[in-house]
Amino acid sequence: MTPSARALWWLYLAAAFLTTRCAAISAEHGALWYAAGLYATGLLLLVALTREYLAADDRRAAARRAERAARLRALQDERVLSWQALERSCCLRGWESRGAAHDPCSCTRKDENA
C-alpha cells in the first residue's frame, strides 16, 4: 500500500468514527432522522474503506501479473534472438566461442551438414 493510499485509508476511518459519534449525539438529543442519516454515512465510509483496501490488493496482483508477463516476453524474445544469431553464424565453433576463438575469414565450415 502506498503512503498516500494508507493516509486515505486512515482519513476514511477517522471520518467514519467522527460521523458515527455525531450520529450518537444526534440520537441523544432526539434528532432521530439526522442520526439515521449520519449512521448510514458512517457505514458508507466503512464500505469505502474496505473497497480501498481490496482495490490495493487487486492493483498489487495486477502489477505482479504484468511483471511476470513482461519477463516471459523478454525470455521468448531472447530465445528468438539467439536462434537468429545461430543461423547467422558461419559454424558451430564460432557460435560456441561467441567469435572469440574463431576467424570467419579462415573458417572451413567443417561442421556444416552438406
PELIN-V941014 format. One record per residue. N is the residue number from 1. RES is the residue in one small letter. PHI is phi in degrees with one decimal (NA if undefined). PSI is psi as a letter, one per 30 degrees, with the letter a starting at -180 (999 if undefined). D_LAST is the distance of its C-alpha to the last C-alpha in whole Angstrom. Layout:
# PELIN-V941014
n | res | phi | psi | d_last
N | RES | PHI | PSI | D_LAST
N | RES | PHI | PSI | D_LAST
This chain:
# PELIN-V941014
n | res | phi | psi | d_last
1 | m | NA | k | 62
2 | t | -73.8 | l | 62
3 | p | -60.2 | e | 66
4 | s | -68.6 | e | 67
5 | a | -67.1 | e | 66
6 | r | -65.0 | e | 68
7 | a | -63.3 | e | 71
8 | l | -62.9 | e | 71
9 | w | -61.3 | e | 71
10 | w | -67.0 | e | 74
11 | l | -66.4 | e | 76
12 | y | -59.3 | e | 75
13 | l | -64.7 | e | 77
14 | a | -64.9 | e | 79
15 | a | -66.1 | e | 80
16 | a | -64.7 | e | 80
17 | f | -64.2 | e | 83
18 | l | -63.6 | e | 85
19 | t | -64.2 | e | 85
20 | t | -66.8 | e | 86
21 | r | -63.8 | e | 89
22 | c | -63.6 | e | 90
23 | a | -65.7 | e | 90
24 | a | -65.5 | e | 92
25 | i | -65.1 | e | 94
26 | s | -63.5 | e | 95
27 | a | -68.2 | e | 95
28 | e | -64.3 | e | 98
29 | h | -93.3 | g | 100
30 | g | 92.0 | g | 100
31 | a | -90.9 | i | 97
32 | l | -69.6 | e | 95
33 | w | -66.6 | e | 93
34 | y | -65.8 | e | 92
35 | a | -62.1 | e | 91
36 | a | -63.1 | e | 89
37 | g | -63.9 | e | 87
38 | l | -70.0 | e | 87
39 | y | -62.4 | e | 85
40 | a | -63.3 | e | 83
41 | t | -65.3 | e | 82
42 | g | -61.7 | e | 81
43 | l | -64.8 | e | 79
44 | l | -62.7 | e | 77
45 | l | -65.3 | e | 76
46 | l | -67.2 | e | 75
47 | v | -64.9 | e | 73
48 | a | -63.4 | e | 72
49 | l | -62.5 | e | 71
50 | t | -64.4 | e | 69
51 | r | -63.0 | e | 67
52 | e | -63.3 | e | 66
53 | y | -65.2 | e | 65
54 | l | -69.3 | e | 63
55 | a | -65.5 | e | 61
56 | a | -63.9 | e | 61
57 | d | -63.8 | e | 59
58 | d | -63.9 | e | 57
59 | r | -64.2 | e | 56
60 | r | -65.0 | e | 55
61 | a | -66.2 | e | 53
62 | a | -65.3 | e | 51
63 | a | -65.2 | e | 50
64 | r | -63.4 | e | 48
65 | r | -64.1 | e | 46
66 | a | -65.8 | e | 45
67 | e | -66.7 | e | 44
68 | r | -63.4 | e | 42
69 | a | -65.6 | e | 41
70 | a | -65.9 | e | 40
71 | r | -64.5 | e | 38
72 | l | -65.2 | e | 36
73 | r | -62.7 | e | 35
74 | a | -64.0 | e | 34
75 | l | -64.9 | e | 32
76 | q | -65.7 | e | 30
77 | d | -61.9 | e | 30
78 | e | -64.3 | e | 29
79 | r | -65.1 | e | 26
80 | v | -63.1 | e | 25
81 | l | -64.9 | e | 25
82 | s | -67.8 | e | 23
83 | w | -66.7 | e | 20
84 | q | -65.0 | e | 20
85 | a | -66.6 | e | 20
86 | l | -64.2 | e | 17
87 | e | -68.4 | e | 15
88 | r | -78.4 | f | 17
89 | s | -69.7 | l | 16
90 | c | -84.0 | f | 14
91 | c | -155.3 | l | 13
92 | l | -67.8 | e | 14
93 | r | -63.3 | e | 17
94 | g | -65.3 | e | 18
95 | w | -70.1 | e | 18
96 | e | -65.5 | e | 20
97 | s | -90.9 | g | 23
98 | r | 55.5 | h | 23
99 | g | 85.6 | f | 23
100 | a | -72.5 | e | 25
101 | a | -108.0 | h | 23
102 | h | -145.4 | k | 21
103 | d | -116.1 | j | 21
104 | p | -65.0 | f | 19
105 | c | -72.3 | e | 20
106 | s | -109.2 | g | 19
107 | c | -73.0 | k | 16
108 | t | -96.4 | f | 13
109 | r | 53.3 | h | 10
110 | k | -71.8 | f | 10
111 | d | -91.5 | g | 9
112 | e | -81.5 | k | 6
113 | n | -83.2 | k | 4
114 | a | -96.7 | 999 | 0
